[in-house]
């Protein structure tokens, strides 16, 4: 998924502590959250595997169209994976 998204927008790098938004990264651009416990949208399902994507249109590196293309790339890559 990240490889597909990286073709249309940047993937946020980890900070100097190896974290994204204060959470340790699992792999480049990926963090794990307790979605249900934190009340995140991905936690609303009982599916064994869930994900969410975050593309920030307020970033100076992203515009509305680029954000849309990144979301489409993520969905398409996930479907292709399964």
N, CA and C atoms as a LAMMPS dump frame, in Angstrom:
ITEM: TIMESTEP
0
ITEM: NUMBER OF ATOMS
246
ITEM: BOX BOUNDS ff ff ff
-5.0000000000000000e+02 5.0000000000000000e+02
-5.0000000000000000e+02 5.0000000000000000e+02
-5.0000000000000000e+02 5.0000000000000000e+02
ITEM: ATOMS id mol type element x y z
1 1 1 N 0.837 -1.185 0
2 1 2 C 0 0 0
3 1 3 C 0.884 1.251 0
4 2 1 N 1.889 1.273 0.864
5 2 2 C 2.762 2.443 0.912
6 2 3 C 3.483 2.676 -0.409
7 3 1 N 3.891 1.606 -1.072
8 3 2 C 4.582 1.763 -2.35
9 3 3 C 3.666 2.422 -3.379
10 4 1 N 2.404 2.038 -3.387
11 4 2 C 1.446 2.636 -4.325
12 4 3 C 1.189 4.097 -3.981
13 5 1 N 1.008 4.387 -2.716
14 5 2 C 0.75 5.767 -2.29
15 5 3 C 1.962 6.652 -2.57
16 6 1 N 3.154 6.122 -2.387
17 6 2 C 4.38 6.898 -2.613
18 6 3 C 4.532 7.333 -4.07
19 7 1 N 3.806 6.693 -4.969
20 7 2 C 3.859 7.103 -6.376
21 7 3 C 3.087 8.396 -6.616
22 8 1 N 2.183 8.752 -5.698
23 8 2 C 1.366 9.96 -5.897
24 8 3 C 1.573 11.034 -4.825
25 9 1 N 2.143 10.674 -3.688
26 9 2 C 2.421 11.663 -2.641
27 9 3 C 3.535 11.139 -1.743
28 10 1 N 4.022 11.995 -0.878
29 10 2 C 5.097 11.589 0.025
30 10 3 C 4.537 10.763 1.186
31 11 1 N 5.381 9.91 1.734
32 11 2 C 5.061 9.167 2.952
33 11 3 C 5.795 9.893 4.08
34 12 1 N 5.065 10.212 5.128
35 12 2 C 5.67 10.969 6.236
36 12 3 C 6.825 10.185 6.844
37 13 1 N 7.967 10.837 7
38 13 2 C 9.104 10.161 7.623
39 13 3 C 8.966 10.149 9.145
40 14 1 N 9.67 9.231 9.766
41 14 2 C 9.699 9.194 11.232
42 14 3 C 10.49 10.387 11.748
43 15 1 N 10.251 10.743 12.997
44 15 2 C 11.023 11.828 13.602
45 15 3 C 12.347 11.281 14.129
46 16 1 N 13.104 12.11 14.806
47 16 2 C 14.426 11.703 15.302
48 16 3 C 14.356 10.621 16.371
49 17 1 N 13.157 10.388 16.916
50 17 2 C 12.962 9.324 17.909
51 17 3 C 12.358 8.065 17.292
52 18 1 N 12.274 8.007 15.961
53 18 2 C 11.708 6.844 15.293
54 18 3 C 10.202 6.749 15.438
55 19 1 N 9.53 7.909 15.528
56 19 2 C 8.079 7.914 15.742
57 19 3 C 7.365 8.769 14.703
58 20 1 N 6.096 8.452 14.504
59 20 2 C 5.157 9.266 13.734
60 20 3 C 4.048 9.654 14.693
61 21 1 N 3.71 10.904 14.737
62 21 2 C 2.706 11.448 15.66
63 21 3 C 2.826 10.865 17.068
64 22 1 N 4.074 10.688 17.502
65 22 2 C 4.334 10.232 18.859
66 22 3 C 4.257 8.732 19.075
67 23 1 N 4.074 7.958 18
68 23 2 C 3.942 6.496 18.099
69 23 3 C 5.103 5.844 17.355
70 24 1 N 5.708 4.821 17.964
71 24 2 C 6.818 4.108 17.325
72 24 3 C 6.375 3.507 15.998
73 25 1 N 7.239 3.629 14.983
74 25 2 C 6.878 3.068 13.685
75 25 3 C 7.122 1.56 13.67
76 26 1 N 6.3 0.865 12.898
77 26 2 C 6.464 -0.581 12.706
78 26 3 C 7.28 -0.85 11.456
79 27 1 N 7.061 -0.026 10.435
80 27 2 C 7.832 -0.018 9.202
81 27 3 C 7.638 1.36 8.608
82 28 1 N 8.389 1.7 7.584
83 28 2 C 8.331 3.042 7.029
84 28 3 C 6.886 3.479 6.77
85 29 1 N 6.477 4.551 7.426
86 29 2 C 5.147 5.115 7.227
87 29 3 C 4.02 4.379 7.926
88 30 1 N 4.328 3.402 8.77
89 30 2 C 3.29 2.567 9.393
90 30 3 C 3.425 2.598 10.915
91 31 1 N 2.302 2.86 11.586
92 31 2 C 2.226 2.757 13.042
93 31 3 C 1.041 1.86 13.386
94 32 1 N 1.094 1.238 14.528
95 32 2 C -0.016 0.409 15.001
96 32 3 C -0.723 1.123 16.134
97 33 1 N -2.033 1.14 16.059
98 33 2 C -2.884 1.762 17.072
99 33 3 C -3.902 0.749 17.563
100 34 1 N -4.308 0.883 18.801
101 34 2 C -5.423 0.096 19.329
102 34 3 C -6.71 0.812 18.898
103 35 1 N -7.121 0.56 17.663
104 35 2 C -8.229 1.292 17.051
105 35 3 C -9.519 1.281 17.844
106 36 1 N -9.913 0.122 18.305
107 36 2 C -11.168 0.024 19.073
108 36 3 C -11.04 0.778 20.401
109 37 1 N -9.952 0.546 21.096
110 37 2 C -9.74 1.185 22.408
111 37 3 C -9.714 2.714 22.294
112 38 1 N -9.138 3.217 21.211
113 38 2 C -9.026 4.661 21.017
114 38 3 C -10.245 5.269 20.327
115 39 1 N -11.202 4.431 19.941
116 39 2 C -12.414 4.925 19.298
117 39 3 C -12.199 5.39 17.872
118 40 1 N -11.195 4.845 17.206
119 40 2 C -10.925 5.221 15.823
120 40 3 C -11.854 4.481 14.88
121 41 1 N -12.074 5.048 13.696
122 41 2 C -13.038 4.462 12.761
123 41 3 C -12.713 3.011 12.427
124 42 1 N -11.453 2.656 12.335
125 42 2 C -11.099 1.271 12.006
126 42 3 C -11.463 0.307 13.128
127 43 1 N -11.742 0.825 14.313
128 43 2 C -12.112 -0.02 15.442
129 43 3 C -13.601 -0.317 15.523
130 44 1 N -14.371 0.164 14.553
131 44 2 C -15.819 -0.04 14.583
132 44 3 C -16.25 -1.369 13.991
133 45 1 N -15.322 -2.145 13.498
134 45 2 C -15.636 -3.421 12.866
135 45 3 C -14.988 -4.563 13.652
136 46 1 N -15.508 -5.755 13.475
137 46 2 C -14.905 -6.936 14.08
138 46 3 C -13.992 -7.67 13.105
139 47 1 N -13.642 -7.012 12
140 47 2 C -12.764 -7.635 11.006
141 47 3 C -11.409 -7.96 11.655
142 48 1 N -10.81 -9.09 11.27
143 48 2 C -9.53 -9.46 11.879
144 48 3 C -8.4 -8.505 11.506
145 49 1 N -8.463 -7.894 10.339
146 49 2 C -7.43 -6.961 9.897
147 49 3 C -8.104 -5.677 9.424
148 50 1 N -7.645 -4.579 9.922
149 50 2 C -8.203 -3.28 9.529
150 50 3 C -7.06 -2.296 9.324
151 51 1 N -7.359 -1.25 8.617
152 51 2 C -6.37 -0.199 8.407
153 51 3 C -7.08 1.122 8.22
154 52 1 N -6.324 2.157 8.347
155 52 2 C -6.802 3.489 7.988
156 52 3 C -5.643 4.201 7.331
157 53 1 N -5.958 5.115 6.452
158 53 2 C -4.918 5.905 5.809
159 53 3 C -5.077 7.355 6.232
160 54 1 N -3.985 8.017 6.319
161 54 2 C -3.995 9.438 6.669
162 54 3 C -3.196 10.192 5.629
163 55 1 N -3.871 11.008 4.865
164 55 2 C -3.211 11.926 3.943
165 55 3 C -3.659 13.313 4.37
166 56 1 N -2.717 14.152 4.683
167 56 2 C -3.04 15.446 5.269
168 56 3 C -3.07 16.545 4.218
169 57 1 N -4.27 16.96 3.786
170 57 2 C -4.355 17.988 2.75
171 57 3 C -3.867 19.353 3.213
172 58 1 N -3.617 19.515 4.504
173 58 2 C -3.081 20.787 4.979
174 58 3 C -1.548 20.818 4.935
175 59 1 N -0.931 19.711 4.524
176 59 2 C 0.517 19.673 4.362
177 59 3 C 0.896 20.524 3.152
178 60 1 N 2.006 21.232 3.225
179 60 2 C 2.435 22.023 2.064
180 60 3 C 2.819 21.159 0.86
181 61 1 N 2.983 19.854 1.082
182 61 2 C 3.358 18.947 -0.01
183 61 3 C 2.158 18.278 -0.677
184 62 1 N 0.937 18.577 -0.212
185 62 2 C -0.261 17.891 -0.697
186 62 3 C -1.352 18.914 -1.012
187 63 1 N -2.092 18.657 -2.092
188 63 2 C -3.272 19.463 -2.369
189 63 3 C -4.484 18.538 -2.416
190 64 1 N -5.672 19.086 -2.625
191 64 2 C -6.89 18.275 -2.584
192 64 3 C -6.853 17.127 -3.59
193 65 1 N -6.422 17.39 -4.812
194 65 2 C -6.386 16.349 -5.845
195 65 3 C -5.377 15.266 -5.489
196 66 1 N -4.219 15.665 -5.018
197 66 2 C -3.182 14.719 -4.625
198 66 3 C -3.662 13.849 -3.474
199 67 1 N -4.393 14.442 -2.543
200 67 2 C -4.951 13.71 -1.413
201 67 3 C -5.932 12.645 -1.9
202 68 1 N -6.791 13.021 -2.821
203 68 2 C -7.757 12.074 -3.398
204 68 3 C -7.029 10.942 -4.122
205 69 1 N -6.027 11.279 -4.915
206 69 2 C -5.258 10.257 -5.64
207 69 3 C -4.562 9.291 -4.677
208 70 1 N -4.075 9.792 -3.565
209 70 2 C -3.414 8.94 -2.577
210 70 3 C -4.398 7.971 -1.935
211 71 1 N -5.596 8.436 -1.632
212 71 2 C -6.613 7.557 -1.05
213 71 3 C -7.012 6.462 -2.041
214 72 1 N -7.178 6.837 -3.304
215 72 2 C -7.511 5.855 -4.347
216 72 3 C -6.377 4.843 -4.491
217 73 1 N -5.141 5.317 -4.474
218 73 2 C -3.989 4.413 -4.576
219 73 3 C -3.961 3.427 -3.417
220 74 1 N -4.267 3.888 -2.217
221 74 2 C -4.272 3.007 -1.044
222 74 3 C -5.35 1.929 -1.179
223 75 1 N -6.534 2.321 -1.566
224 75 2 C -7.643 1.365 -1.71
225 75 3 C -7.347 0.363 -2.813
226 76 1 N -6.886 0.858 -3.951
227 76 2 C -6.584 -0.025 -5.086
228 76 3 C -5.482 -1.021 -4.733
229 77 1 N -4.441 -0.56 -4.063
230 77 2 C -3.347 -1.452 -3.672
231 77 3 C -3.82 -2.5 -2.676
232 78 1 N -4.672 -2.105 -1.734
233 78 2 C -5.186 -3.067 -0.749
234 78 3 C -6.029 -4.141 -1.428
235 79 1 N -6.876 -3.739 -2.354
236 79 2 C -7.71 -4.705 -3.078
237 79 3 C -6.832 -5.623 -3.916
238 80 1 N -5.824 -5.075 -4.566
239 80 2 C -4.915 -5.892 -5.372
240 80 3 C -4.153 -6.893 -4.515
241 81 1 N -3.85 -6.505 -3.278
242 81 2 C -3.114 -7.387 -2.376
243 81 3 C -3.927 -8.635 -2.045
244 82 1 N -5.24 -8.44 -1.808
245 82 2 C -6.054 -9.605 -1.474
246 82 3 C -6.526 -10.292 -2.723
